[in-house]
Amino acid sequence: MWHRETQLAQVGIHADPSYGSVSAPIYPSVTYQHGPEGLGPFDYSRTGNPTRGALAEALASLEGGAGASLFSSGMAAIHAIAATLKQGDHVVLTEDVYGGTYRLFEDTFTKFGISTTYVNTRSLSQVRASMRPNTQLVFIESPSNPLLQVSDIRAISGIAHESGALIAVDNTFMTFLRQRPIELGADLVVYSATKYLAGHNDVLAGAVIARDPKRAEQIATIANACGGALSPIDSWLVMRGLKTLALRLNQQESSARQIAQFLDNHPGVVRAYYPDLGTDEDIALHQRQATGPGAMVSFQLPAHVDPGYFSSRLRCILPAVSLGGVESLITHPYTETHRELPEAIRIALGIHPGLMRLSVGIEHPDDLVNDLETALSL
Ligand SMILES: Cc1ncc(COP(=O)(O)O)c(C=O)c1O
């Protein structure tokens, strides 16, 4: 088996049986002619499409799963996982989960009689205590968004499985290049492929990769039934992005390390959050289950600094939501990505008005540090 970097560079190259094109062909056709013997491998593009199929095959292999389904956004992918549940089921989630995930479960799925408990998944005793006889799903992010808290994927998988529940890991921040949840025991891995996988802030996409074929089939059936399939052109854009994922992530992570150190040492920053900056225990855990800290850094501004004014002083880093692309973006989780969480919960979790979340891009790290330095020298 090739290294992942090689697999990534070659994503989609065998997808053209007609001409052997190196770039996977984009098949916009919605429907496919039947031969005399009936339907062929493709009949209708919501159910299956050769371009989307090439991407699904690549992702399943890269993640080490049995199959992948591609969706028109990360939220559509998480929705498909939630749609495996039935009335009366209970879900345990990481407490500082992405705000959109919180909104999906609270606004949509509670209406269908699905209950939730949000816990600090860093604490295995809290996870264990939150499991109920009807818990069918444990949904975690590690490191979490935006506080980059690390949870023990292998141990939580064990707790979930002991109770007969599935475990899904949102691996958006790490990607399979840094963290492999299926090898750690997860049943499902979910992505906002909008982020690092596509990598250019120009496509909205989601993916679910399942450990076993039956589960992969179940997710594919839900994808077909609900209809949020990834379009052929967007599938192609994700494939094109994947080819440079290793290069991008190496650069982004190396710059993020430098920036996290800079922020951690800066007197104008109350606290910096990065997987390399946690407690010794957290660092050791992250290093056991992931091969790098990634490229997301959060930091707390002092109470007297207006986050809006701070962001307006940045020249290189763009104030914008989203993450994982080539451009560095800074977000204010309190009013943006996590605004769906009730204020008391935000504050209790540490998502304070002064918290900033930085997605480090591929710009020269010195320019990013200088930009932050200038904005911090208020
Ligand atoms: C960790 C995480 N998961 C899921 C999502 C949702 O993905 P999308 O915006 O592609 O629907 C996001 C979006 O920011 C995210 O940060």
PDBQT file of the ligand as one rigid body, heavy atoms in Angstrom, charges set to zero:
ROOT
HETATM    1  C1  LIG A 401     -16.191  20.657  13.116  1.00  0.00    +0.000 C 
HETATM    2  C2  LIG A 401     -17.274  20.955  12.121  1.00  0.00    +0.000 A 
HETATM    3  N1  LIG A 401     -18.147  19.995  11.774  1.00  0.00    +0.000 NA
HETATM    4  C3  LIG A 401     -19.143  20.224  10.898  1.00  0.00    +0.000 A 
HETATM    5  C4  LIG A 401     -19.321  21.458  10.310  1.00  0.00    +0.000 A 
HETATM    6  C5  LIG A 401     -20.443  21.679   9.327  1.00  0.00    +0.000 C 
HETATM    7  O1  LIG A 401     -19.951  21.641   8.021  1.00  0.00    +0.000 OA
HETATM    8  P1  LIG A 401     -20.578  22.451   6.770  1.00  0.00    +0.000 P 
HETATM    9  O2  LIG A 401     -20.391  23.895   7.047  1.00  0.00    +0.000 OA
HETATM   10  O3  LIG A 401     -19.772  21.924   5.616  1.00  0.00    +0.000 OA
HETATM   11  O4  LIG A 401     -22.002  22.073   6.683  1.00  0.00    +0.000 OA
HETATM   12  C6  LIG A 401     -18.439  22.481  10.620  1.00  0.00    +0.000 A 
HETATM   13  C7  LIG A 401     -18.606  23.811  10.000  1.00  0.00    +0.000 C 
HETATM   14  O5  LIG A 401     -17.955  24.779  10.349  1.00  0.00    +0.000 OA
HETATM   15  C8  LIG A 401     -17.398  22.238  11.558  1.00  0.00    +0.000 A 
HETATM   16  O6  LIG A 401     -16.527  23.202  11.915  1.00  0.00    +0.000 OA
ENDROOT
TORSDOF 0
